[in-house]
Amino acid sequence: MTGSPAEVVTDRTEDVETDASPASTSDDARGPRRGRRPAWLGSPWRRLRQRRTDRRAARETSRGGAASGDLFGVRDLVAEAAHGIGARPARLLLTIVGTVLGIGSLVVTVGLAQTAAGQISRQFDAVASTQVTVEPATARTQGGERATGRIPWDVEDRMMRLAGIEAVGGVSAVDVASAEITAVPVNDPAAAATVSPQVLAATPGLLEAVRGQVVTGRFFDAGHDARADRVVVLGSRAATRLGVNRVDRQPSIFIGGRPYTVIGVIGEVSRRTDLLDAVILPMGTARGDFELAALEEVHARIAIGAGPVVGEQVPIALAPNDPESVSVQVPPPPSAVQENVQADINAIFLALGAVALLVGGLGIANVTLLSVRERIGEIGLRRALGATRRNIGNQFLVESGVIGLLGGLIGSALGVVVVLVVSVSKEWTPILDTWVVLGSSVLGGVIGLLAGTYPALKAAAIEPITALRGGT
């Protein structure tokens, strides 16, 4: 306010006297005289109200309100989106089901793939990654493949000196020609001919090297081998065929009419399961009775991770003058096996998760588009009150994004629960990366935004007049 108090009072008095005079009233009715301005233009109260209006407009401008041309702020956007989402709870639940299933399938797929790969890798470490096979080198000839190398008879002693070797055993097939193998020699020309079990020769350490177990009796030792004792160990299926089920009475079998005492029966083998169908002789006995010429194969059990070192040392230990005459097969690194298994499982199940996610995204898009059609009248009214196209589009984008995010959070939680339940029921160790859970939740929100893009553009394109005419 400008001017002194006396001037203000004088101006106010002049206004009252002017308004009260008849001449002034008649002049106002006819309009102001030429060359004289109305009294209210100089009124300090008018100027005061104008200053207040200007200050209010300045505050709104600084806050990004109406004076800046935006009638719909961030707070209004969130409030309207929350109202739109919560207005129909039943529809909201039905909408997020697809996203929940898709994200849940994705988390379960990755979690079970990682868990299964870990279990397979553990089993691989326990069996396959601890097995080494040694054979003589071979070369192709006109008559087929022929061994060019030779495994020494004292292979167990040589290989057991190497670091990482835990057990060693050699095995070779024995040619018994046409000799018949029976439990009791019976000469019956009318009896039907039966196929005899296979005869194998083995070193004393073979059973431990192939992780075999004796269900009754015992396996032969180095003494039997060195003395060439006529003893045998039967595989469980061979023992059933020969009618031998106990060894406490020292039963015998006959190979070509020559008796051999059964001292044990093998019931389980992790490697070389053909041993269950065979009659197994000590290596020294096979050399003395059937003139066995050489070892065909050597199995070794090694420590986990010792494969590369053993693969380099074994040829030198068995054939120092010609290491190439011995072929050594070592297991691949466990990490490579685990990655291959996990990649195969992921390739199969991630396709199912992708299909479920696609269904969830289409569900969100469909429901959001339906919501746009139902709220045409609301959209037209808001456009008429000053909302821009961007305001309308952003609202529906936020709604679809929040719906997708809710589905992602719920689906990730359910996926983690499923992985835990399956792992506990199978007595597995659950393996699931944290980034998978967090990334799946965010992925739900991204899918919601993508699914809501078209409905948001559709809503933003609605004209106010058309919406008010056709809206309800």
Salt bridges, closest charged atoms under 4 A:
ASP27 OD1 - ARG30 NH2 2.47
ASP27 OD2 - ARG33 NH2 2.79
GLU145 OE2 - ARG140 NH2 3.92
ASP154 OD1 - ARG158 NE 3.23
GLU166 OE1 - ARG301 NE 3.26
GLU208 OE2 - ARG301 NH2 3.77
ASP221 OD2 - ARG218 NH2 2.69
ASP221 OD1 - HIS224 ND1 2.76
ASP229 OD2 - ARG227 NH2 2.97
ASP248 OD2 - ARG246 NH2 2.45
ASP274 OD2 - ARG272 NH2 2.90
ASP277 OD1 - ARG237 NE 2.76
ASP289 OD2 - ARG230 NE 3.36
ASP289 OD1 - ARG258 NH1 3.89
GLU297 OE1 - ARG272 NH1 2.55
GLU297 OE1 - HIS299 NE2 3.02
GLU374 OE1 - ARG88 NH2 3.56
GLU374 OE2 - ARG91 NH2 2.97
GLU378 OE1 - ARG375 NE 3.26
GLU399 OE1 - ARG375 NH1 3.22
GLU463 OE2 - ARG389 NH2 2.65
